[in-house]
Amino acid sequence: MSDNYYIVRGAKMRCDKGTHARKINLPESHGAYATEKPMMNKSDNVVNKNISYFGICSECKEGEDIYLIGEDGKQLPPGKKCLVKVSGDWMKVKEDTLVDGKPALTAESVLICSLHQGKIKFVTTGQEQE
């Protein structure tokens, strides 16, 4: 199995209800690395610490309108901020690879937003050359 299977700090993720991909953050390393980058575990799901909003939400009807430029560089119509609320850990994790005592995140890992049942999935592992 390739090292690129594991998720590291800076991997891009996307919610299927939002307009923008975002990078997962890890303020402090757990001490495990893949390609010299800090690996993530199933508890790295804290909103505004590990995960930020995903642009404009297709389901949200409350709150102020926000105005964003799309990933294609074009102005998007105003919409509601894609807020994230998490009530569980990442699923589809690598149970037999522990990072700080908890299962490692992989390219297959999924997190559910409890506000609108959005599925958050990784689109990169974070190990790609930029």
N, CA, C and O atoms as a GROMACS GRO file, in nm:
protein
  520
    1MET      N    1   0.084  -0.119   0.000
    1MET     CA    2   0.000   0.000   0.000
    1MET      C    3   0.088   0.125   0.000
    1MET      O    4   0.192   0.128   0.066
    2SER      N    5   0.047   0.223  -0.072
    2SER     CA    6   0.123   0.348  -0.085
    2SER      C    7   0.110   0.435   0.039
    2SER      O    8   0.007   0.433   0.106
    3ASP      N    9   0.215   0.512   0.069
    3ASP     CA   10   0.209   0.609   0.179
    3ASP      C   11   0.101   0.714   0.153
    3ASP      O   12   0.048   0.773   0.247
    4ASN      N   13   0.069   0.737   0.027
    4ASN     CA   14  -0.030   0.839  -0.006
    4ASN      C   15  -0.171   0.804   0.036
    4ASN      O   16  -0.263   0.884   0.019
    5TYR      N   17  -0.190   0.687   0.090
    5TYR     CA   18  -0.318   0.642   0.142
    5TYR      C   19  -0.361   0.723   0.263
    5TYR      O   20  -0.480   0.744   0.286
    6TYR      N   21  -0.263   0.770   0.343
    6TYR     CA   22  -0.293   0.841   0.467
    6TYR      C   23  -0.313   0.991   0.445
    6TYR      O   24  -0.253   1.052   0.356
    7ILE      N   25  -0.400   1.047   0.529
    7ILE     CA   26  -0.430   1.191   0.524
    7ILE      C   27  -0.332   1.264   0.616
    7ILE      O   28  -0.311   1.223   0.730
    8VAL      N   29  -0.274   1.372   0.564
    8VAL     CA   30  -0.184   1.456   0.643
    8VAL      C   31  -0.236   1.600   0.645
    8VAL      O   32  -0.325   1.636   0.568
    9ARG      N   33  -0.178   1.681   0.735
    9ARG     CA   34  -0.214   1.822   0.744
    9ARG      C   35  -0.210   1.885   0.605
    9ARG      O   36  -0.114   1.866   0.530
   10GLY      N   37  -0.314   1.960   0.572
   10GLY     CA   38  -0.318   2.029   0.444
   10GLY      C   39  -0.394   1.956   0.335
   10GLY      O   40  -0.409   2.008   0.224
   11ALA      N   41  -0.443   1.835   0.363
   11ALA     CA   42  -0.523   1.762   0.265
   11ALA      C   43  -0.650   1.842   0.235
   11ALA      O   44  -0.706   1.906   0.325
   12LYS      N   45  -0.694   1.840   0.110
   12LYS     CA   46  -0.818   1.910   0.074
   12LYS      C   47  -0.937   1.817   0.091
   12LYS      O   48  -0.932   1.700   0.055
   13MET      N   49  -1.043   1.874   0.146
   13MET     CA   50  -1.168   1.801   0.164
   13MET      C   51  -1.281   1.886   0.109
   13MET      O   52  -1.268   2.007   0.092
   14ARG      N   53  -1.392   1.821   0.081
   14ARG     CA   54  -1.508   1.889   0.024
   14ARG      C   55  -1.635   1.832   0.086
   14ARG      O   56  -1.647   1.711   0.106
   15CYS      N   57  -1.730   1.921   0.118
   15CYS     CA   58  -1.863   1.880   0.162
   15CYS      C   59  -1.952   1.878   0.037
   15CYS      O   60  -1.946   1.971  -0.044
   16ASP      N   61  -2.033   1.776   0.023
   16ASP     CA   62  -2.118   1.767  -0.097
   16ASP      C   63  -2.230   1.870  -0.097
   16ASP      O   64  -2.305   1.877  -0.195
   17LYS      N   65  -2.245   1.948   0.008
   17LYS     CA   66  -2.345   2.055   0.013
   17LYS      C   67  -2.282   2.194  -0.006
   17LYS      O   68  -2.355   2.293  -0.017
   18GLY      N   69  -2.149   2.202  -0.009
   18GLY     CA   70  -2.080   2.331  -0.017
   18GLY      C   71  -2.018   2.356  -0.154
   18GLY      O   72  -2.008   2.265  -0.236
   19THR      N   73  -1.978   2.481  -0.176
   19THR     CA   74  -1.922   2.522  -0.305
   19THR      C   75  -1.769   2.516  -0.310
   19THR      O   76  -1.712   2.517  -0.419
   20HIS      N   77  -1.702   2.511  -0.195
   20HIS     CA   78  -1.557   2.522  -0.193
   20HIS      C   79  -1.490   2.407  -0.117
   20HIS      O   80  -1.541   2.360  -0.015
   21ALA      N   81  -1.377   2.363  -0.168
   21ALA     CA   82  -1.294   2.268  -0.096
   21ALA      C   83  -1.213   2.347   0.008
   21ALA      O   84  -1.185   2.465  -0.011
   22ARG      N   85  -1.178   2.281   0.116
   22ARG     CA   86  -1.098   2.343   0.221
   22ARG      C   87  -0.989   2.246   0.266
   22ARG      O   88  -1.003   2.125   0.250
   23LYS      N   89  -0.881   2.300   0.322
   23LYS     CA   90  -0.773   2.217   0.375
   23LYS      C   91  -0.800   2.185   0.521
   23LYS      O   92  -0.847   2.269   0.598
   24ILE      N   93  -0.770   2.061   0.558
   24ILE     CA   94  -0.781   2.022   0.698
   24ILE      C   95  -0.658   2.076   0.772
   24ILE      O   96  -0.547   2.073   0.720
   25ASN      N   97  -0.680   2.125   0.891
   25ASN     CA   98  -0.573   2.185   0.968
   25ASN      C   99  -0.539   2.097   1.089
   25ASN      O  100  -0.624   2.024   1.140
   26LEU      N  101  -0.417   2.105   1.132
   26LEU     CA  102  -0.372   2.036   1.252
   26LEU      C  103  -0.278   2.132   1.324
   26LEU      O  104  -0.159   2.137   1.293
   27PRO      N  105  -0.331   2.208   1.422
   27PRO     CA  106  -0.247   2.308   1.490
   27PRO      C  107  -0.122   2.251   1.555
   27PRO      O  108  -0.018   2.317   1.559
   28GLU      N  109  -0.132   2.127   1.608
   28GLU     CA  110  -0.016   2.065   1.673
   28GLU      C  111  -0.007   1.919   1.629
   28GLU      O  112  -0.104   1.845   1.636
   29SER      N  113   0.111   1.880   1.584
   29SER     CA  114   0.132   1.744   1.533
   29SER      C  115   0.106   1.639   1.639
   29SER      O  116   0.130   1.661   1.758
   30HIS      N  117   0.056   1.523   1.595
   30HIS     CA  118   0.037   1.408   1.683
   30HIS      C  119   0.167   1.329   1.698
   30HIS      O  120   0.174   1.236   1.778
   31GLY      N  121   0.270   1.364   1.620
   31GLY     CA  122   0.399   1.296   1.630
   31GLY      C  123   0.418   1.183   1.530
   31GLY      O  124   0.522   1.117   1.532
   32ALA      N  125   0.320   1.159   1.444
   32ALA     CA  126   0.333   1.056   1.339
   32ALA      C  127   0.334   1.128   1.204
   32ALA      O  128   0.261   1.225   1.183
   33TYR      N  129   0.418   1.078   1.112
   33TYR     CA  130   0.436   1.148   0.984
   33TYR      C  131   0.429   1.051   0.866
   33TYR      O  132   0.468   0.935   0.877
   34ALA      N  133   0.380   1.102   0.755
   34ALA     CA  134   0.384   1.033   0.626
   34ALA      C  135   0.443   1.134   0.528
   34ALA      O  136   0.396   1.247   0.520
   35THR      N  137   0.544   1.096   0.456
   35THR     CA  138   0.618   1.187   0.366
   35THR      C  139   0.653   1.318   0.436
   35THR      O  140   0.640   1.427   0.379
   36GLU      N  141   0.699   1.305   0.560
   36GLU     CA  142   0.745   1.418   0.642
   36GLU      C  143   0.637   1.520   0.676
   36GLU      O  144   0.668   1.633   0.712
   37LYS      N  145   0.509   1.480   0.665
   37LYS     CA  146   0.398   1.569   0.700
   37LYS      C  147   0.316   1.503   0.810
   37LYS      O  148   0.299   1.381   0.810
   38PRO      N  149   0.263   1.583   0.904
   38PRO     CA  150   0.188   1.527   1.017
   38PRO      C  151   0.061   1.454   0.974
   38PRO      O  152  -0.022   1.508   0.900
   39MET      N  153   0.046   1.331   1.024
   39MET     CA  154  -0.073   1.250   0.996
   39MET      C  155  -0.189   1.293   1.085
   39MET      O  156  -0.171   1.348   1.194
   40MET      N  157  -0.309   1.267   1.034
   40MET     CA  158  -0.433   1.303   1.104
   40MET      C  159  -0.499   1.177   1.160
   40MET      O  160  -0.478   1.067   1.108
   41ASN      N  161  -0.580   1.194   1.267
   41ASN     CA  162  -0.654   1.080   1.321
   41ASN      C  163  -0.805   1.107   1.324
   41ASN      O  164  -0.850   1.217   1.292
   42LYS      N  165  -0.881   1.006   1.364
   42LYS     CA  166  -1.028   1.014   1.354
   42LYS      C  167  -1.090   1.123   1.441
   42LYS      O  168  -1.206   1.159   1.419
   43SER      N  169  -1.018   1.174   1.538
   43SER     CA  170  -1.073   1.280   1.624
   43SER      C  171  -1.040   1.421   1.574
   43SER      O  172  -1.078   1.519   1.637
   44ASP      N  173  -0.971   1.430   1.460
   44ASP     CA  174  -0.940   1.562   1.403
   44ASP      C  175  -1.060   1.612   1.324
   44ASP      O  176  -1.058   1.620   1.201
   45ASN      N  177  -1.165   1.645   1.399
   45ASN     CA  178  -1.292   1.684   1.340
   45ASN      C  179  -1.350   1.809   1.407
   45ASN      O  180  -1.471   1.833   1.398
   46VAL      N  181  -1.266   1.887   1.472
   46VAL     CA  182  -1.313   2.002   1.549
   46VAL      C  183  -1.333   2.122   1.456
   46VAL      O  184  -1.240   2.166   1.388
   47VAL      N  185  -1.457   2.172   1.455
   47VAL     CA  186  -1.490   2.287   1.371
   47VAL      C  187  -1.413   2.410   1.420
   47VAL      O  188  -1.403   2.433   1.540
   48ASN      N  189  -1.360   2.486   1.328
   48ASN     CA  190  -1.279   2.606   1.350
   48ASN      C  191  -1.141   2.576   1.408
   48ASN      O  192  -1.065   2.668   1.439
   49LYS      N  193  -1.107   2.448   1.423
   49LYS     CA  194  -0.972   2.407   1.460
   49LYS      C  195  -0.914   2.323   1.346
   49LYS      O  196  -0.809   2.355   1.290
   50ASN      N  197  -0.985   2.214   1.312
   50ASN     CA  198  -0.942   2.127   1.202
   50ASN      C  199  -1.019   2.157   1.073
   50ASN      O  200  -0.966   2.141   0.963
   51ILE      N  201  -1.143   2.200   1.087
   51ILE     CA  202  -1.233   2.214   0.972
   51ILE      C  203  -1.297   2.353   0.973
   51ILE      O  204  -1.346   2.398   1.076
   52SER      N  205  -1.294   2.420   0.856
   52SER     CA  206  -1.364   2.548   0.845
   52SER      C  207  -1.485   2.531   0.753
   52SER      O  208  -1.516   2.419   0.712
   53TYR      N  209  -1.552   2.638   0.721
   53TYR     CA  210  -1.672   2.630   0.638
   53TYR      C  211  -1.637   2.600   0.492
   53TYR      O  212  -1.525   2.624   0.448
   54PHE      N  213  -1.734   2.546   0.419
   54PHE     CA  214  -1.713   2.500   0.282
   54PHE      C  215  -1.780   2.591   0.180
   54PHE      O  216  -1.844   2.544   0.086
   55GLY      N  217  -1.764   2.721   0.198
   55GLY     CA  218  -1.820   2.816   0.101
   55GLY      C  219  -1.968   2.839   0.124
   55GLY      O  220  -2.010   2.865   0.237
   56ILE      N  221  -2.047   2.830   0.018
   56ILE     CA  222  -2.192   2.853   0.024
   56ILE      C  223  -2.261   2.717   0.026
   56ILE      O  224  -2.230   2.629  -0.055
   57CYS      N  225  -2.356   2.700   0.118
   57CYS     CA  226  -2.427   2.574   0.136
   57CYS      C  227  -2.551   2.568   0.046
   57CYS      O  228  -2.626   2.665   0.037
   58SER      N  229  -2.572   2.456  -0.018
   58SER     CA  230  -2.689   2.438  -0.104
   58SER      C  231  -2.816   2.412  -0.023
   58SER      O  232  -2.926   2.422  -0.077
   59GLU      N  233  -2.802   2.379   0.105
   59GLU     CA  234  -2.917   2.343   0.189
   59GLU      C  235  -2.954   2.448   0.293
   59GLU      O  236  -3.070   2.456   0.333
   60CYS      N  237  -2.859   2.528   0.336
   60CYS     CA  238  -2.882   2.622   0.447
   60CYS      C  239  -2.973   2.736   0.403
   60CYS      O  240  -2.955   2.795   0.297
   61LYS      N  241  -3.070   2.767   0.487
   61LYS     CA  242  -3.166   2.874   0.458
   61LYS      C  243  -3.160   2.988   0.559
   61LYS      O  244  -3.230   3.088   0.543
   62GLU      N  245  -3.077   2.975   0.663
   62GLU     CA  246  -3.070   3.075   0.769
   62GLU      C  247  -2.935   3.145   0.770
   62GLU      O  248  -2.835   3.091   0.724
   63GLY      N  249  -2.935   3.268   0.825
   63GLY     CA  250  -2.812   3.344   0.836
   63GLY      C  251  -2.800   3.449   0.727
   63GLY      O  252  -2.884   3.458   0.637
   64GLU      N  253  -2.695   3.529   0.738
   64GLU     CA  254  -2.671   3.634   0.639
   64GLU      C  255  -2.616   3.575   0.510
   64GLU      O  256  -2.547   3.473   0.511
   65ASP      N  257  -2.648   3.643   0.400
   65ASP     CA  258  -2.589   3.603   0.272
   65ASP      C  259  -2.441   3.637   0.271
   65ASP      O  260  -2.399   3.739   0.325
   66ILE      N  261  -2.362   3.549   0.208
   66ILE     CA  262  -2.222   3.578   0.186
   66ILE      C  263  -2.198   3.581   0.035
   66ILE      O  264  -2.272   3.521  -0.042
   67TYR      N  265  -2.093   3.650  -0.004
   67TYR     CA  266  -2.059   3.665  -0.145
   67TYR      C  267  -1.919   3.608  -0.164
   67TYR      O  268  -1.825   3.650  -0.096
   68LEU      N  269  -1.905   3.514  -0.254
   68LEU     CA  270  -1.777   3.449  -0.275
   68LEU      C  271  -1.745   3.438  -0.424
   68LEU      O  272  -1.834   3.438  -0.509
   69ILE      N  273  -1.618   3.428  -0.452
   69ILE     CA  274  -1.570   3.395  -0.586
   69ILE      C  275  -1.560   3.243  -0.592
   69ILE      O  276  -1.502   3.182  -0.502
   70GLY      N  277  -1.614   3.182  -0.696
   70GLY     CA  278  -1.609   3.038  -0.711
   70GLY      C  279  -1.468   2.990  -0.738
   70GLY      O  280  -1.378   3.070  -0.766
   71GLU      N  281  -1.447   2.863  -0.730
   71GLU     CA  282  -1.315   2.805  -0.755
   71GLU      C  283  -1.273   2.822  -0.900
   71GLU      O  284  -1.156   2.807  -0.934
   72ASP      N  285  -1.370   2.854  -0.986
   72ASP     CA  286  -1.339   2.882  -1.127
   72ASP      C  287  -1.306   3.029  -1.152
   72ASP      O  288  -1.280   3.069  -1.265
   73GLY      N  289  -1.307   3.111  -1.042
   73GLY     CA  290  -1.273   3.253  -1.053
   73GLY      C  291  -1.390   3.344  -1.084
   73GLY      O  292  -1.372   3.465  -1.097
   74LYS      N  293  -1.510   3.290  -1.094
   74LYS     CA  294  -1.629   3.370  -1.126
   74LYS      C  295  -1.710   3.398  -0.999
   74LYS      O  296  -1.713   3.318  -0.906
   75GLN      N  297  -1.776   3.514  -1.000
   75GLN     CA  298  -1.861   3.552  -0.886
   75GLN      C  299  -1.978   3.455  -0.874
   75GLN      O  300  -2.047   3.427  -0.972
   76LEU      N  301  -2.002   3.404  -0.753
   76LEU     CA  302  -2.116   3.317  -0.728
   76LEU      C  303  -2.235   3.401  -0.684
   76LEU      O  304  -2.217   3.509  -0.629
   77PRO      N  305  -2.358   3.354  -0.708
   77PRO     CA  306  -2.473   3.424  -0.652
   77PRO      C  307  -2.465   3.420  -0.500
   77PRO      O  308  -2.410   3.325  -0.444
   78PRO      N  309  -2.518   3.522  -0.431
   78PRO     CA  310  -2.512   3.521  -0.284
   78PRO      C  311  -2.583   3.398  -0.228
   78PRO      O  312  -2.679   3.349  -0.286
   79GLY      N  313  -2.533   3.350  -0.115
   79GLY     CA  314  -2.594   3.235  -0.050
   79GLY      C  315  -2.556   3.232   0.096
   79GLY      O  316  -2.487   3.321   0.146
   80LYS      N  317  -2.602   3.130   0.164
   80LYS     CA  318  -2.576   3.114   0.308
   80LYS      C  319  -2.445   3.039   0.331
   80LYS      O  320  -2.412   2.945   0.259
   81LYS      N  321  -2.373   3.083   0.432
   81LYS     CA  322  -2.244   3.022   0.466
   81LYS      C  323  -2.263   2.875   0.500
   81LYS      O  324  -2.354   2.839   0.575
   82CYS      N  325  -2.177   2.791   0.444
   82CYS     CA  326  -2.182   2.646   0.466
   82CYS      C  327  -2.116   2.614   0.600
   82CYS      O  328  -2.000   2.574   0.605
   83LEU      N  329  -2.192   2.633   0.706
   83LEU     CA  330  -2.141   2.605   0.840
   83LEU      C  331  -2.132   2.455   0.861
   83LEU      O  332  -2.206   2.378   0.799
   84VAL      N  333  -2.044   2.414   0.947
   84VAL     CA  334  -2.024   2.272   0.973
   84VAL      C  335  -2.056   2.246   1.120
   84VAL      O  336  -2.013   2.319   1.209
   85LYS      N  337  -2.132   2.141   1.143
   85LYS     CA  338  -2.157   2.093   1.279
   85LYS      C  339  -2.132   1.943   1.278
   85LYS      O  340  -2.190   1.869   1.198
   86VAL      N  341  -2.046   1.899   1.367
   86VAL     CA  342  -2.006   1.759   1.370
   86VAL      C  343  -2.049   1.698   1.502
   86VAL      O  344  -2.027   1.756   1.608
   87SER      N  345  -2.112   1.581   1.496
   87SER     CA  346  -2.152   1.514   1.620
   87SER      C  347  -2.087   1.377   1.636
   87SER      O  348  -2.118   1.304   1.729
   88GLY      N  349  -1.995   1.343   1.544
   88GLY     CA  350  -1.925   1.216   1.555
   88GLY      C  351  -1.785   1.226   1.496
   88GLY      O  352  -1.747   1.329   1.441
   89ASP      N  353  -1.710   1.118   1.509
   89ASP     CA  354  -1.574   1.112   1.454
   89ASP      C  355  -1.578   1.080   1.305
   89ASP      O  356  -1.682   1.044   1.250
   90TRP      N  357  -1.463   1.093   1.241
   90TRP     CA  358  -1.445   1.048   1.104
   90TRP      C  359  -1.474   0.898   1.099
   90TRP      O  360  -1.442   0.825   1.192
   91MET      N  361  -1.536   0.854   0.990
   91MET     CA  362  -1.564   0.712   0.967
   91MET      C  363  -1.472   0.661   0.856
   91MET      O  364  -1.405   0.739   0.789
   92LYS      N  365  -1.469   0.530   0.837
   92LYS     CA  366  -1.384   0.463   0.738
   92LYS      C  367  -1.236   0.500   0.761
   92LYS      O  368  -1.166   0.546   0.671
   93VAL      N  369  -1.194   0.477   0.883
   93VAL     CA  370  -1.056   0.508   0.924
   93VAL      C  371  -0.973   0.379   0.923
   93VAL      O  372  -1.029   0.270   0.911
   94LYS      N  373  -0.843   0.391   0.936
   94LYS     CA  374  -0.752   0.275   0.936
   94LYS      C  375  -0.732   0.232   1.081
   94LYS      O  376  -0.644   0.282   1.151
   95GLU      N  377  -0.815   0.137   1.125
   95GLU     CA  378  -0.816   0.095   1.266
   95GLU      C  379  -0.683   0.037   1.313
   95GLU      O  380  -0.650   0.048   1.431
   96ASP      N  381  -0.606  -0.025   1.223
   96ASP     CA  382  -0.482  -0.089   1.266
   96ASP      C  383  -0.358   0.000   1.249
   96ASP      O  384  -0.246  -0.046   1.267
   97THR      N  385  -0.379   0.127   1.215
   97THR     CA  386  -0.270   0.224   1.213
   97THR      C  387  -0.309   0.336   1.309
   97THR      O  388  -0.401   0.413   1.282
   98LEU      N  389  -0.240   0.345   1.421
   98LEU     CA  390  -0.275   0.443   1.524
   98LEU      C  391  -0.186   0.567   1.514
   98LEU      O  392  -0.065   0.558   1.496
   99VAL      N  393  -0.252   0.682   1.527
   99VAL     CA  394  -0.186   0.812   1.529
   99VAL      C  395  -0.225   0.876   1.661
   99VAL      O  396  -0.341   0.914   1.680
  100ASP      N  397  -0.130   0.889   1.752
  100ASP     CA  398  -0.157   0.940   1.887
  100ASP      C  399  -0.266   0.856   1.955
  100ASP      O  400  -0.352   0.910   2.025
  101GLY      N  401  -0.261   0.724   1.934
  101GLY     CA  402  -0.352   0.631   2.000
  101GLY      C  403  -0.489   0.617   1.935
  101GLY      O  404  -0.574   0.545   1.988
  102LYS      N  405  -0.512   0.683   1.822
  102LYS     CA  406  -0.643   0.678   1.755
  102LYS      C  407  -0.623   0.639   1.609
  102LYS      O  408  -0.518   0.669   1.551
  103PRO      N  409  -0.724   0.573   1.548
  103PRO     CA  410  -0.710   0.530   1.409
  103PRO      C  411  -0.680   0.645   1.313
  103PRO      O  412  -0.731   0.756   1.327
  104ALA      N  413  -0.594   0.615   1.214
  104ALA     CA  414  -0.550   0.715   1.115
  104ALA      C  415  -0.660   0.744   1.013
  104ALA      O  416  -0.741   0.657   0.980
  105LEU      N  417  -0.660   0.868   0.964
  105LEU     CA  418  -0.747   0.903   0.852
  105LEU      C  419  -0.684   0.854   0.723
  105LEU      O  420  -0.562   0.853   0.709
  106THR      N  421  -0.770   0.815   0.629
  106THR     CA  422  -0.722   0.770   0.498
  106THR      C  423  -0.800   0.844   0.389
  106THR      O  424  -0.892   0.921   0.418
  107ALA      N  425  -0.761   0.820   0.266
  107ALA     CA  426  -0.828   0.883   0.152
  107ALA      C  427  -0.976   0.843   0.145
  107ALA      O  428  -1.055   0.910   0.078
  108GLU      N  429  -1.014   0.735   0.212
  108GLU     CA  430  -1.152   0.686   0.211
  108GLU      C  431  -1.236   0.740   0.327
  108GLU      O  432  -1.357   0.717   0.331
  109SER      N  433  -1.174   0.810   0.421
  109SER     CA  434  -1.245   0.856   0.540
  109SER      C  435  -1.356   0.956   0.504
  109SER      O  436  -1.344   1.033   0.409
  110VAL      N  437  -1.464   0.951   0.584
  110VAL     CA  438  -1.583   1.034   0.562
  110VAL      C  439  -1.628   1.091   0.696
  110VAL      O  440  -1.617   1.026   0.800
  111LEU      N  441  -1.678   1.215   0.692
  111LEU     CA  442  -1.734   1.281   0.810
  111LEU      C  443  -1.870   1.336   0.770
  111LEU      O  444  -1.886   1.388   0.660
  112ILE      N  445  -1.968   1.325   0.859
  112ILE     CA  446  -2.103   1.374   0.829
  112ILE      C  447  -2.130   1.502   0.905
  112ILE      O  448  -2.109   1.509   1.027
  113CYS      N  449  -2.176   1.605   0.832
  113CYS     CA  450  -2.221   1.730   0.895
  113CYS      C  451  -2.363   1.706   0.944
  113CYS      O  452  -2.451   1.670   0.867
  114SER      N  453  -2.385   1.727   1.072
  114SER     CA  454  -2.516   1.698   1.130
  114SER      C  455  -2.621   1.806   1.100
  114SER      O  456  -2.739   1.785   1.128
  115LEU      N  457  -2.581   1.921   1.046
  115LEU     CA  458  -2.679   2.025   1.013
  115LEU      C  459  -2.766   1.986   0.894
  115LEU      O  460  -2.889   1.998   0.900
  116HIS      N  461  -2.703   1.940   0.786
  116HIS     CA  462  -2.776   1.909   0.664
  116HIS      C  463  -2.735   1.775   0.603
  116HIS      O  464  -2.759   1.750   0.485
  117GLN      N  465  -2.674   1.689   0.685
  117GLN     CA  466  -2.630   1.556   0.641
  117GLN      C  467  -2.532   1.561   0.524
  117GLN      O  468  -2.528   1.471   0.440
  118GLY      N  469  -2.453   1.668   0.519
  118GLY     CA  470  -2.350   1.679   0.417
  118GLY      C  471  -2.241   1.576   0.441
  118GLY      O  472  -2.202   1.552   0.555
  119LYS      N  473  -2.190   1.516   0.333
  119LYS     CA  474  -2.080   1.421   0.343
  119LYS      C  475  -1.951   1.493   0.309
  119LYS      O  476  -1.934   1.547   0.201
  120ILE      N  477  -1.860   1.490   0.405
  120ILE     CA  478  -1.729   1.553   0.388
  120ILE      C  479  -1.630   1.443   0.354
  120ILE      O  480  -1.611   1.348   0.430
  121LYS      N  481  -1.565   1.457   0.237
  121LYS     CA  482  -1.470   1.358   0.189
  121LYS      C  483  -1.342   1.428   0.146
  121LYS      O  484  -1.343   1.548   0.116
  122PHE      N  485  -1.234   1.353   0.142
  122PHE     CA  486  -1.106   1.409   0.097
  122PHE      C  487  -1.095   1.402  -0.055
  122PHE      O  488  -1.133   1.304  -0.118
  123VAL      N  489  -1.041   1.510  -0.111
  123VAL     CA  490  -1.015   1.514  -0.256
  123VAL      C  491  -0.864   1.505  -0.283
  123VAL      O  492  -0.823   1.478  -0.396
  124THR      N  493  -0.782   1.528  -0.181
  124THR     CA  494  -0.637   1.504  -0.188
  124THR      C  495  -0.596   1.445  -0.053
  124THR      O  496  -0.670   1.454   0.045
  125THR      N  497  -0.478   1.386  -0.049
  125THR     CA  498  -0.427   1.332   0.078
  125THR      C  499  -0.340   1.434   0.152
  125THR      O  500  -0.311   1.415   0.271
  126GLY      N  501  -0.299   1.540   0.084
  126GLY     CA  502  -0.209   1.638   0.142
  126GLY      C  503  -0.063   1.606   0.117
  126GLY      O  504   0.024   1.686   0.149
  127GLN      N  505  -0.036   1.489   0.060
  127GLN     CA  506   0.102   1.448   0.034
  127GLN      C  507   0.148   1.481  -0.107
  127GLN      O  508   0.264   1.460  -0.141
  128GLU      N  509   0.058   1.531  -0.189
  128GLU     CA  510   0.092   1.563  -0.328
  128GLU      C  511   0.192   1.677  -0.335
  128GLU      O  512   0.197   1.761  -0.245
  129GLN      N  513   0.271   1.680  -0.439
  129GLN     CA  514   0.365   1.790  -0.461
  129GLN      C  515   0.287   1.913  -0.507
  129GLN      O  516   0.204   1.904  -0.597
  130GLU      N  517   0.315   2.027  -0.446
  130GLU     CA  518   0.241   2.148  -0.483
  130GLU      C  519   0.322   2.230  -0.581
  130GLU      O  520   0.277   2.336  -0.624
   0.00000   0.00000   0.00000
